[in-house]
Amino acid sequence: LKVAGFIAFMLIIGKRLIPMIIQVVARLGSRELFTLTVVAAAVSIAFGAYKIFGVSMALGAFFAGMVVKESDFSHRAEEETLPLREIFSILFFVSVGMLFDPRILLEQPLHVLAVVGIIMIGKTIAAMALVLFFRYPINTALTVGASLAQIGEFSFILAALGVSLNLLSLEGQNLILAGALISITLNSFIFSAIEPVQKWIRERSTLARLLERSGDPLAMLPDEVSQDYLRDQVVIIGHGEVGRRITRSLMEENIKVVIAEENRDIVENLREKGIAAVSGVATEAGVLIQAHIQHARLLVISPMDIIDIHKIVDIAKTLNPQIQVLVCAESKEEAEAIRRDNVGAVYYAKEEMAKNMSNHILNQIEIAHQHTPSH
């Protein structure tokens, strides 16, 4: 009953009160006060949940995060508290190491293997099956599966609650800790295996190839897109903030655009607006072929992993050696690395912003000089 009361209180009152307080503090313009308010709100809710409603502090902190998320300044709150998050992440892993009893590996190795198997194999297969059921590409299914092939903080919160309520023994908690540590350690190896596993599946499974190619209508351009449209078009990889702005600017000038995007919902939305778009991972040749890269005038790559950028450019250059490439880099170091490799024209957001501001300032100064009467 107390838990239900706490949830009702947070959803009805906390959801309105906390965002309002954060908004008032944000208007004061003090960065330190804003950070302090966010932290104080989170700690107060967690402590209040424990003292008043008898709810665990972990659950209280969880609801505190949900409430802060409702604020218009949630992104700023996340940025300001990022250093604290890193510190608590370190403390979390230190505490996990302190709680872990290595004797469990020697005393119950089979049980540990069973837990690791459930985490790394059971969860992965279930996640992949669900992703493939919704007709996403194999690459997406493998990536989602690899991402879920471990357990984290929330699992330990549930385990601790289970122990406190006598629903889980200390031995069970140790097995969960062992499984978590092993799965976290092996997770990087699983991610590195995505590419070869994907290649192996495609080479040996005709069913997988058919499901990815002909089975997914979003993986192919609609029939109404004419062949004339698919010559001298601009192919844009990714439809995030950068991709959206570029697409809008080009279409305002009646320049032909084809978009390659992983997110199926975005592709469906683009097609509803009459924009040529294809769903899939652009590092796969089939996606670029569907975008008719071989006849494109220009390739624009939105910010993404530098390795993927090189893969996309290699495929594009193989299919269309004359194509011009524009790359949007996420960092200065990435921009410099891409420039060294002569991939194409590289644009870095802060660098371009500085150039535009400098040009604007110089233009304003020049205008001011022109209007200044000479003596």
Phi, psi and omega in degrees: 000319179295321179298316178298320177297319179297314180297316179297317179299315183292320183285328183270310185264308183301324182295334179263319187289309184298311177302326179293318178297315180298321180295317179297315180295321181299326180291341179288339175083007180264116181294319182295317180294324179297312180298316180298320180296316180297313180295316180298320179297315181296313181294318181297317180295316180298314181291319179297322178299322182287314186282317187272315187258354180070020179269149180298148180297329179297315179293322177298317178296323178299313179291329176299317177298319178297320181291314179298326180299333181288344181287150175293345182255025183297322180294320178294319178300320179295317180294317184292328183264008181302315178301322178295321179298319179295319180297314181292329176296318178296314179298324179299311182290328175296316181294324177297317178298322180289326181282334186290131177254106184297343180297337181298331180293326181274324185281323183224062183297324181292321178294320178297315179298322179296317179296315179299320179297318178298316182291309191270332181256309181301307180297319182296313180296318180298316180295316180297318180298319180294317180295316179293329178300325179271014172064035172277158181297161179300320181301317179296317180298316180294320180295315178296316179299316179295322180296328183263007181276039177199168174234154185230215190301316186296328178296322179289326176298314179295320179296317179297320177296320178299319179293316182295331180265009180060028176266343181224134180280164176298327177297318177296320177297318178296323177295319178296317178299316179297315179298321180295312182298317180293317181294321178295319180296319184275350187298322180297325178292325178295317179297320180292340181272354183302311184299306179296324178295317178299316179297317181297317180297315182294322182290327188253347184244106176294323180300317180298318180294319180294319179298320183285324188269289188276338185284339185253108181297333180283346179280354179234149177292146179299154181297333183287349176284114186286159178293329178296324180294330185268039172225132181061028177275168174257124178263122181248124179265115179094137181234047173280205182299315180295311181300320180297315181296316180295315179301314181299315181296317181293319182290331175296333178263012179059035176268133183291134185227138170233130185250134173250120187219139180287323186286115184295324180298320178295317180298316179299318179296319179296318181294325176298331179273001179084016180263132180292120182213148180229141182264138177150172180273122188291348177284354177262131185304324182302324181292315179292326177295318178297328177280001180057049180298334183294340179246006185282154177272325189214145175241123179246124182249118177291165180306128178198181181300137185297327178295317178295323178301313180297320179298314181298315181296319179300315179295315182298317181292327177294317181281331183213086184300337184270356186293141175269144185238132173240131183238133174262116182267150181271337182217165179296318180297319180294319179299316180295320180295318180292321178296321179298327182275359179054043180290321182164197177288133184242134179236130180243126191308307184294324179295315180293323178298317179297319179297313181297318179294319179297315179297320179296316179298315180297320178296319179296319179295318180296319178296318179298320179295323181293328181269356179278121181294136179276145181251000000 
